[in-house]
Amino acid sequence: MGHRLPRAAIVLVVAGASFIAATLPAAAIPAMPQTEPATIVTLLTGERVVLGGGAGGTPTVQIVRAATDGPGAVDKVVRLGGDTYVIPASAMAYFGKHLDASLFDVTALAAAGFGRRIPLVIAYEVGTKPALPGVTITSARNGVAHGYVTPTSAKDFGAALSAKAIADSGAGWPSSRTLFGSVTAIAPDMVVPTTVTPRFPMSTLIMDGISRTGGAMPFGFGYLVNMDDGRKFNGIVVMYHGQARASVPVGTYGVVLDDLVFSTDGSVTIREDVVTDFAVTGSQGHMTIDSRDATAVPSITTPMPSVPLSLDTEIDLNDQAHHFFSSWGWTIGLPGASIRFTPQPDPQVGSLRWSAHWITVDPSTPGGAYDFDATFAAPGIPADESRSLGPLSQAMTVDNTYDSDASFQIAGATRFVFLPKSFGASATFWPIPIPLHRVDYVYAPSGSMVEDLSLANYNAPWDPGFVDGPFELFSAGSSSAQTWFRDPYALDVPVPPADAPRFACLACASDTRLVYVNHLHDSDPQHSVEIFGGPGRTPIAHFRVYRDGQLLIDKPDRLGGEFKIPSGPATYRIVNDLSRRFTFSPFSTTVTTDVTFHSWQSVPAPANYFCYTRDPCSIMPVVSARLGLDTTTRGTLPVGRHVFDLGVGHVQGARPFPITSVVVSVRRAGTTTWKPLAMTSSGTNQYQAHFKALAWMQNRLFDIQVSVTDSKGNALVQTTDDAFVVSP
């Protein structure tokens, strides 16, 4: 249960993680793609968070906010070694006292795998009846209660906590034994790993906080780290009434402390105070943290009219020994919040990097006809944080079209920017109305990697439909176009970027091991749709492998993986189906892929392919297909004649056996009879299927199926239920 420490200061020590794994070259160990449903972590305050991996296995954080304004719309993203915390500003004053730190440790919460209910343990005053906004109490006895929140009800708790934070800030953060009513502490109902702290000569470090007015800082929230070796000490500090204390090993320390003020109108003011190169010797004086030193204010000027939508900032503190890394970031919705920093040179011990990620949007139309996405970074913290973007010719231009499965829908869009030598990236989805056409102008430091992200339904109660774009190296002056959420969705082996220096072999086998991985994508095979399980235990996917007609592997909730197989050549059939029912989309509700290949027709993998099996590894002759429908941006086909484009072939690296049969068929949803469409060739391995939407088909859904066979009998059948609807 919550950390019951003195009100004067709360210091939470977080176990450090080795830095070594983060320094491996990106090409050394390609990460196996996700083959099981991922977990959306719902925080007690209502935010929804997804952890993932970026280029080279870099950890990533995607956030869907629970609030659009007030303290609940400003989130702190903290990476301490191997754990990531997402902490709303509204929770900081109660962090570690009333609200257990593990409530915001999304790494631990994701590992716990909570479903639709997030179980809680609640401490309350004996002799009272506990009650909390948005929390269902299931039992209460002798001062300990159990309860839960759901993804929907957690937003109610978050709103109540924001209101309390505003009131407490206005009152000077008065001391209180309880949080709400008689409740004194809340924690997740899960096992929290014990932190093991090495023994070193210790000294009491006293930190004095001075507010912007020159008096004692009423409240501060920060992070303290040993800059010689972060494994010796790193911890979150909560300061009240101008002072915090920590028992730390002797050494050189750095601290980042936020002085926060919540106004009655819901706005948030942040002063991020930084002290580095502070020596703890055993006889040191007090460390002074002065908010009046926070004079650097970020600002941006764009080449076309735009208004700020968000500002993400990050301070990275890394130790001298290169054993520990940490980041202290904010994701701030604008307008309604402001931040300023203490200018600071790069420290003598360890390193410090500041970065800012702006998104500004065209104000002339909902969602904007264009936006600017600009990231800046500097060693230390610059005194001048005003930035002016260069001409559009210096931007990486992305022309985005977002389809919708309704006449109007709220989706979300964001972008990861991986700075050179970065140890993670975070992004917050911002609501956009769809369908929408918008041009993004992206600015980033040379050497940065970027990845576009979207979600189809911002308000979906379970699976919002996350779609990840490909990783791309930032290139000033380049241009590209992407279409999001276009049907039909399909399951198949991922298509790697053509210019990648190395490839992960995802349809390969050795003599006794098979690796086969599918991914779900919309009409763009470079997109990857993240898969989430439902609120119950019913599987949403099924993966089966047959060898010479005999069932060999049968796995629920899987899109593939690595499996043991008998030695010797054989004919394999892989059947994988997936239900998208928890996205609540009317289109592409179920997708199925049925692949047959003969293992003796494989080809040895080239040296630039990474095999997850034991060497030697061979690429299987798996047939591939890419179907494009000429639907409207609302997933409809008007009455009249239509042409569907189809590209066929094999997975990358496989033997390109000639394609001998290509069939595209449709059927009315809910029926069993398929109707083959007329086909014409439009180039090498390129075809067109011809479909005439008749008047009687209006307002009816149709399934679509693609069947492809090569000259050696390797085959593919892809089926998408409810692929499109015919409209007037």
N, C-alpha and C positions, 0 to 999 in steps of 0.2 A: 504494500500500500504506500501512499505518498511519502515523500521524503520529509520527515518532521524535523526540520533544522531551525536554528534561531532566525527570527524575523530580520535581523540586521543584514544577513547575507545568506545566500544559498549557493553552494558550489557543487556542481554535479560532475564527478570525474567520469569520463567516457574511455573505455578501453581502447588503446591505440592499435592500429593495424600496420603491418609492414608495408613499406612503400614499394618493395621490390616488384610485386606483381604489376603495379601500374607503370613500370618503366620498361616492360618488354616491348620490342618493336611491334607495330601494329600487324605486321605480316607473320609474326612468329606463330601464333596460335589463333587461327580464325575461330570465332565462337560458333558453336552449333546453333542454328536457328531454333527458336521456340517451337516445340512440337506438342506441348500440352497447353490447355487454357491458362492464361495468365490471371493474375489477381488484381482487381481494383481495390486499393486500400481506401476505406472510408474513415476519415478522422472523426473524433467525437464532435468536432465543430462543423462537420458537413462537407469539408473539402474532399475531393476524390483524387487519388494519386496513383500513378502507375510508374513503377520502376522498370528500367530496361537497360540495354547496352547499346552504345554507339560504335563509332569507328574504333577498331582495335580493342573492343571490350570496354570502352570508356563508359562509366555509369551515367545514366540519364534519369531525369525526373520529369514527368508530365503531370500538370496540375489542372484540375477543373474546379474553379472557385465555387464556393457556396453562396457568396455575397458579391454584389457589384459595387458597394460603397461601404464606408465606415472601416473600423479596425479589422473586421473580418475579411476585407478585400485586399489586405496587405499581408503578405506571407513572408516569413523568414525561411530560407532554405540553407541548411547547415550540413556539411559533409565532414564527418570526423572519422578518419580512417575508413573502416568498412561500412559504417552506418550513415544513413541519410535521415535527417529530421526535417519535417515541414511544420512550422509553428506559426499560426496566425498571430498577428500583433495583439489581438484581443486576449490571447491566452498567456502572454509573456509574464504579466505580473503575478500570475497564479501558478506558473510553471515550477514544478518541483516541490511546491507546498500543498496546494489544493489539487493540482493536476499532475499526476505522475508523469515523469519524462517519457516513459515508454508509450504513452498515448500518442506521441508525435514522432516516434521512431518508426518510420514507414518501412525500413528494412526488416525490423522485428515483426511488425504487424503483417507484412506480406508473407513472411515465413510461417506465421501462425495460421494463415489461410482461412480467416473468418469468412463466412458466407453472408447471407442477407442480414443477419443480426450481428452486431458487434457487442460481445458480452463484456460487462463491467462489474467491478467490485467497488462498493461504495461504503465509505466510513461515515457514520453520523453520530450525533450525540444520543447517548442512551436515554430512553424515556420519551423519545420523540418519534414522529413518523416521517421518514425521509421522502422527499419529493424533488424532482429535477425537471426543468423544461425539456421536453422531447424524449425523456428517458422513461421506459417502462420498467417499473420495479416488480420483480418476480418473487422476491423473498426478502425479509428483513428481520434480524434477530440480534439482540445484544450488541447493537452498534455497528453491525456489518450487514450490508444489503447486497443483493445481486440484481442485476437488471441488464437492459440492452438498449441500443439505438439502432435504427435502420438508416439506410442512405437518405431517406426522406426526413425522418424525425430528427436526425443529427443536425440538420439545418436550423431547426427550432432551438436546439441547445446553443448553436453558434450565434444565432441572433440575440438570444438572451445574454450570452457572455459578452458580446460586443456592447450591448447597452450597459452592462455592469462596468465594463472597462472604462467607458466614457464617463460614467458617474463617479467612479473611484478616482480617475485622473483629475476630474474637476475638484474633488475633495482633498487632493494631495495624497492619494493612496493611503487611506486610513488602515490601521491594523485591524484585522478581523479573523476570528478563529474559524468562521464558516465561509463557505462559498455561496451557496444558495440555501436559505432556510437553515436546517440543522445539519446539512451535509458538510463534512470537513475535508474529505479527500475522495478522489476518483482515480481508478487505475483500470487498465484492461485486464480481463480475467484470463491471464496466460502466464506461462512460466517465463520470467525474465532472467537471462543469464547473469551470473554473478560476476561483477567486475573485479579483476585481480590487479592490484596496484603494487608494483615493485617497491622494495624498501630502499630508501635513500636517506641521507641526512636531510632533515626537514627544517623549514623555517616558516614562521607565520608572515605572510604578505598581507599588508593592510592597504586597501585601495580606497582612496578618497575621491568621491565624485562631486564636481562643481557644476551646477546647472547654468543655463544660458543667462540667468539673472545674477549670477555670482554667489548664490546661496547653495545649500546642500542639495544635491541631485535627489529629487523625491523618489525616482525609480530609474533603474538602468538594467539592461539585459545585454550580456556580452559573453565573450569567449576568451579564455586565458590559456596560453600554450607555452611550454618550454621550447625555446627556439634553438637550443643546443641539440636536443633529442626529444621530439614530441612524444615519444613513448614513455618518457619519465613522468610527464604531466600534461594533460589537456582536459579542460573542463568548461562547462557553461556556468556563468556567474550571473546571479540575480541580485541586484543591489537595491536596498531600501534606505531612504533617509540619509543618503550621502556617504555610506561606507559599506564595504564588503571585505571579508577576510578569507584567506585560503591558506591551508598548510601545504607547502610545496617543497620539492627538492631545491637545493641551491642550484643556481644557473642563470641563464639569460632568458628573459620572458618578453612576450608580446601580448597585448590585449586589444580587443576591439569591443567597445561598449556603446550601446545605443541608448541615447536619452530620448524617450518617447513622450509626446504629449498628444492626447486625444481631445479634440474640441467637441463642444455640444452639437455642432452641425455634422459630426461624423468624420471630419477631416483628421488626418494624422500628420504630425510633424516629427521627423526623425533627424537627430544629430548623431552621426556615426563618428565616435571619438576613438582615436588610435594612438597607442603608445608602444614603442618598440625599444629594443636594446636596454631593457631595465634589468639591472644586475641584482639578483637575490643572493646575498652572501652570508646571511645569518645575523648581520648587524645593519642591514639596510634601513633606510627611512621609508616613509609612506610613498606609494605610487600615487601620483595625482592625475586624475582624468578630468579635463576641463572642457565642457561643452562650448565654451566661448571660443575655443580654438577651431571649431568646425566652421570654416569660412568658405570652403570650396563648394559651389553650387552647380550641379550639372544642368546644361541647357543645350538645345540643338536648333539649328537653322537648316531648312530644307530648300531645295531648288524650285519647288512648287508649293502652293499653299497646302498646309496640313496642320492637324492638331494632334498633340501628344495623346496616345492611347495607353501606353505603358512604359515603364522604365524598370529594367532588371539590373541590379548592381551586384558586384561580387568582390570580396577581398579574399585573396588566397594568401595564407600564411604557411610557409613550408620550412622545416627545420634545417639546420646546418648539416646535420648528419645524413640527410636524404633518406630518413626512415619514416617520416610521418608527413602527411599532407592534410590540409584542412581548408575549407572555404566557408565564408560567412556572407550570405547573399540575401538580397531583398527582391521580391517581385511586387511591384507597386502599380496599382491601377490609377490612371490619371483621367480627369483631374480628381482632387480629393486627398492628395497626399503630397508631401515634399520631403526631400532629403538633402543633407549637406554633410561634408566630410572634413576631417582634420587633415590638412596637407602633411605629407610625410615622405621623406626620402626612402630609398631602398635601405633596409637595415644593414648594419655591419655583421650581424649574426643571423643566418637564415635569409629568407627572401620574402618579399611582399609584392603582390600585384593587384592592381585595381582594374576593374573592367565595368563598362556600362553598355547595356543593350536597349536601344530605343526602338519603339514602334510608333510611328505617327501616321495618320490616315487622312485621306481626302474628305473634307467635311461637307461636300456638296450633295452627297447622295448616301442613303443607308448602306453601310458596308464599305463605301468608298469605291471610286473607279480606279484608285491607285493607293498604294501606301509606301512608306519608307521604313526599312528595317536596317538599322545601323548599329554596329558594335565597335567599341573602342577599347583599347587596353593600354596600360602604362606600368612600368616598374614604379614601386612606391605609390603614393597618392598625389596626383598633380594638384597644384594650387589653382590652376585655371582648367575647369572642366567644361567650358563652353566649346561646342564643336559645330562646324559648318560643313555640310556635305558638299562634295564637288558636283560637277555637272552630271547629268544622267548617263553620259557616255562612260563614266567611271563606275557605274553600278553594274551588278549582275542582275539582269532583268528576267523575271519569271512571270509569264502570262498565264494566269490561273482561271479556270472555269470550274465552278462548283455546281454539280447537278443536285437535284432534289427529288425525293420520291413523294412530294406533296406540293400543292400550289404555293405554300409558304412554309418555311421551316427554319429553325435556329440551329445553325451548325457552329463549328469552332475551327479556328486556324491559328497556327503558331509555327515557330521555326527554332530548331536547335542550331546554335553556332558553337562549334568546337574550336576554341582558340589554339594556336600552336602551344604544345607542352601543357595543355589543360588536362585536368584529372576528372572532368565531369562536365555535364551541361544540364540546364534545367529550362523549362519552357512552360508558360501558362497559356491555356487556350482562351482566346477572346471570342465572344459571340459574333457571328456574322449571319445576316439573312441570306438564305439560298432559295432558288438559284441565284448565282452571282458570277459576274465576270470582273476580275480585278487584276491589275498589273502591280507586282511587287518590285520595288527597287532596293536591292540588297547591297549594303556596304559592310565590309569586314576587313580585318588585317590580313595581309598576304600570308598564305599558308593555312588559313582557316578552312575547316570543313563545315558544310551546312547541310541540313536535312529538313525538308518541309514536312509538316505534320498537319493532319486535319481530323476532325471527328464529325460524323454525319448528323448526330442529334444531340445537341447540348443538354437537353432536358430528359434524355432517356433514363428511365428508372434503373436500368441494369447495365446494358451494353451500349455505350454511346456510338460504337462504330468507329474506333480509332483506325486511321489509315496512315502509314508511314511511307514517305517518299524515299528515293534513293539518296545515298550520301554523295555529295559533290564537292570538289575542291573549289573554293571561291575563286572566281576569275572575273576581274574587272572588265567590263565591256561585253561580256558574253550574254546570250539570251537563250531562253528555253520556254516551252509551253507545257502545262500539265492540266489534265482533266481529272477531277475527283468525283468519286461515287457513281461513275457511269456503269450501268449494267451492260452485259451480264457479269456477275462475279463468278470466279472459277477457282478450282483447286488444281495446282500443278507444281512441278519442281521449280524453285526460284530461278529467275534469269539474272545472272550477274552482270554488272556494267561491262560493256565491251572493252573499256580501256583499263580495267583492273589489272594490276601487276600479278596478282595471285587469285586463285579461285578455290573456294571450298567445294569439294566433290560431294554432291548431295544425291546422286543416283549411281553409287559405286559399290563394288563388292571386292573382297578378297576371296580366298578359297573357302573361308569359314565365317565371314562376317559380311553383313549387308547393311549399307546406309542408304536410306531412302527418306527424303523429307519433302513434303508438300507445303505450300503456303497458299493462303487465300488472298486474292487480289481483285480489284475492280477491273475495268476494261484495260487498265494500264498494267502490264505484267511487271513493271518496275516498282509498282506499289505493293505494299504488304499490309494486309488487314490484320490487326491484332485480335486474337481469339479469347473470349472470356466465357467462363462457365455460367450456368444459370443459377437462380436462387436455391434450387434444390440439388439433389444428387443424380438426377437423370442426365446421362451423358448427352452432350451436344454433337459429338463426333464419334466415328467408328473407323478403325484402321485394320484392314485384314490383308494378310499375305498368303497366297497359295503357291505351292511348289509342285509342279507336275500334277495339278488338279487336287492336291491334298492341302487342307487348311494347316498352315504352319504357325501363323501369328494372328492373334485376335485381341486387339487392344481398344478399350473405350477411351474417349476423350484424348485421342492422339491424332497427329497429322504426320506421323512417321517416327523415325529414330534410328538407332543402331541395334541390330539384332544378330543373334547367332543363327547360322544356316548350315545344313549338311554340306559336306565337301562334294565337288563335282558339278558339271554343267547341268542346267535344268531350265525349264520354262516357268517363269514367274508371272503371277497375276496379282496386282495390287489394287484393292478396292478401298476407297476412302470417301466417306460422306460426312457432311457437316450441315447442321441446322443453324440458321441465323435468326431463330424465332425471338430471341431475347433482345434483338435490336429493334423489334417491332416495325421493321420495314416491310412494305407490301411486296417488294421485289427481291429476286434472288434469295428466296426464303430457304431453299435447300440446294446444296451443290454437291455433285458426286463426280469423282474421277475413277475410271476403270482402265488400268494400264496392263498390257501384256507384253513381255519381252523375253528373248532367249539369251541366257547369260553367255553362251559360247560365241555370240556375235559381238561381244564387248571389245573395247580397245584399251590398251594400257594408258593410264593417266599420265600426261606430260609432267615434267619436273615442277612446273608452276602451279600444279593442282595440289591442294592439301587433302590428304585422305584420312578420315577418322578410323578406317579399318587398318589392320596390319598390312604392310606392304608385302608383295606387290598389289596394287589396287587398279581396278579396271572400271571404265565408264560404261554403264549399261546402255543398250540401244533403245532408249525411251523416246517414244514419239511425243511431239508437242504440237499445240495449236493455240492460236490467238484470234479470237473472234471479236469483231467490232460491230455494234448495231448503230444504225443512224437514227437513234431516238432523240427526242427533244431533251432539253435540260431538266424535264420533269419525268423522264423515264417512259414517255409515251411515243407511240407510232401513229401518226395521223392516217386516216383512211387514204389509200392510194398505193403506189408502187414504191418499193424500197429495195436497197442493195446493202447486203451485209458483207463486209470485208473479212477475209479469213487468211491468215498466214499459218503455214504448217512446216514441220521439220522435225528435228530431234533436239534433245537437251544439248547444251554446249559441250563440245568435245567428243560427242558420240559419233559413230560412223554414219555418214549422211546417205543411208540407203535411199534409193528413189521412192517417192510416195506414189502408190498405185491406186489408192481409193480415198476419196474425200466426199463425205455426205453431211449436209446440214438439214436437220429435220425440226419441225415444230408440231406442237399439239396444244389443244385447248387445255388449260389447267384443270385438273380433276378428271381428265379422260386418259385412256391408255393407248390410243392409236396415234402413231407418229406419221407425219406427212413429209416426205423428202422434198426439198426445194430444188428448183432448177439451178445448176451450177455452171459457171464459166470461168475459164482461166484468165488471170490478169497479169501473169508473169511467172517466173520461176518460184514454185511453191507458194504462189499467191492466187487466191480464188475469190469469186464473188457469188454469194447466194442471193437469189431473187425471190422476194416475198411481196405478195399483193394483199394489203389489208382491206378487207371487204366491209361493207356497211354493217352487215349482221354481227361483225366482230367487235363493234364498238363497246367499250367499257368491260371487255373481257380480257382476262390474263392469259398469257401463253407461255408454255415451257419451250426450251430450245435444247437441242442435242447436236454435238459435233462428233463424227466418227471418222477416224483417219487410220489407214493401214499402209505399211511400207512393203517393199518387194520381198522382204524376208519374213513377213508374217507378224512383225511387231505392230501393236495396235493401241489405239487410245479411243475411249468413249467418254466425253465430258457432257454432263447433264446439269442444267440450271433450271430449277422450278421457278415459275412466276418471273420469267426474265423480262417481260415487258407487257404493257397494256395498250390496246388499240383505242385511240381517242378520235373524236369527231374531226 
